[in-house]
Amino acid sequence: MKGERVKIFNQATETHRVRNLAELVARLTGAEVRFYINPRNEAWDNELVIHNEQFLDLGLDPITLSDGLLQEVIDVASRYRDRVDPAKIIADSRWRADIPLDRDGSAARLDGAVAVH
């Protein structure tokens, strides 16, 4: 309708910290969590706050990671693991030239590092 304000809908159903996702994946798969220097220019702790009440009010019935979505992703990844080229997974991009490139990571958290599986 003319004159109505545009409505913005957040399409996310949940948010997670990278380190928490890495720990969850490690717990489900037995993989080691590794920490890498963050190539982005941002704070170590970053909270993304979303509100999706508008979608919920419209009848959204979200499927969350804890509802089995993550296990499904792990199953598909396992099924096609022979198609993976690990050399292409670690990105070379950095937001600033003074941020070092980190391809090996560490088993222990480094200052400014992000956890990945």
C-alpha positions in Angstrom: 0.0 0.0 0.0 1.2 3.5 -0.7 2.6 5.3 2.2 3.3 2.1 4.3 6.8 1.8 5.8 9.0 -0.9 4.4 9.3 -3.8 6.9 12.7 -5.5 7.4 12.7 -9.2 8.3 15.7 -11.0 9.8 15.8 -14.4 8.1 18.1 -16.0 10.7 16.5 -18.4 13.2 19.5 -18.5 15.6 23.0 -17.1 16.0 26.2 -18.8 17.4 29.7 -17.8 18.1 32.3 -19.4 15.9 34.1 -20.9 18.9 30.9 -22.5 20.2 30.1 -24.0 16.8 33.7 -25.3 16.6 33.3 -27.0 20.0 29.9 -28.4 19.1 31.3 -29.9 15.8 34.3 -31.3 17.7 32.0 -32.9 20.3 29.9 -34.5 17.5 32.8 -35.6 15.3 35.8 -36.0 17.6 37.7 -33.4 15.6 40.3 -31.1 17.1 39.4 -27.4 17.5 42.1 -25.2 16.1 42.5 -21.4 16.6 43.5 -19.1 13.7 44.4 -15.5 13.7 41.3 -13.6 12.8 41.8 -12.1 9.3 39.1 -9.5 9.9 39.4 -6.2 11.7 36.9 -6.9 14.5 36.7 -7.5 18.3 37.4 -11.0 19.6 33.9 -11.2 21.1 31.2 -10.2 18.7 27.6 -10.5 19.5 25.0 -10.5 16.7 21.6 -9.8 18.1 18.7 -10.6 15.9 15.0 -10.5 16.4 12.8 -12.8 14.2 9.5 -12.4 15.9 8.0 -11.2 12.7 8.7 -14.5 11.0 7.6 -16.4 14.0 4.4 -14.5 14.1 3.9 -15.5 10.4 4.2 -19.2 11.4 7.9 -19.9 11.0 8.8 -23.2 12.6 12.6 -23.0 12.7 14.8 -26.0 12.5 17.8 -25.3 14.8 21.2 -26.9 15.0 20.2 -28.7 18.2 17.2 -30.2 16.4 19.5 -32.3 14.3 20.4 -29.8 11.5 24.1 -29.9 12.4 24.2 -33.7 12.4 22.6 -33.7 8.9 25.3 -31.3 7.7 28.0 -33.5 9.2 26.5 -36.6 7.5 26.4 -35.0 4.1 30.0 -33.6 4.5 31.2 -37.1 5.5 29.4 -38.7 2.5 31.2 -36.4 0.1 34.6 -35.9 1.9 36.5 -37.4 -1.1 35.5 -34.3 -3.1 37.2 -31.9 -0.7 40.5 -30.1 -1.6 41.8 -29.0 1.8 44.3 -26.6 0.1 41.3 -24.4 -0.9 39.6 -24.2 2.4 41.8 -21.8 4.4 41.3 -18.3 2.9 44.2 -16.0 2.2 42.2 -12.8 2.6 43.0 -10.3 5.3 41.3 -7.0 6.0 44.6 -5.3 6.7 48.2 -5.9 5.6 49.4 -5.9 9.2 47.3 -9.0 10.0 49.5 -12.1 9.6 48.4 -15.0 7.3 47.8 -18.0 9.5 47.4 -21.4 7.6 48.3 -23.7 10.5 46.4 -22.4 13.5 47.1 -23.5 17.1 45.5 -26.0 19.5 45.4 -23.2 22.1 43.6 -19.9 21.8 45.9 -17.1 20.7 45.0 -13.4 21.3 42.7 -12.4 18.5 42.3 -15.9 17.1 39.1 -17.5 16.0 38.2 -21.2 16.6 37.3 -23.5 13.7 36.8 -27.2 13.3 
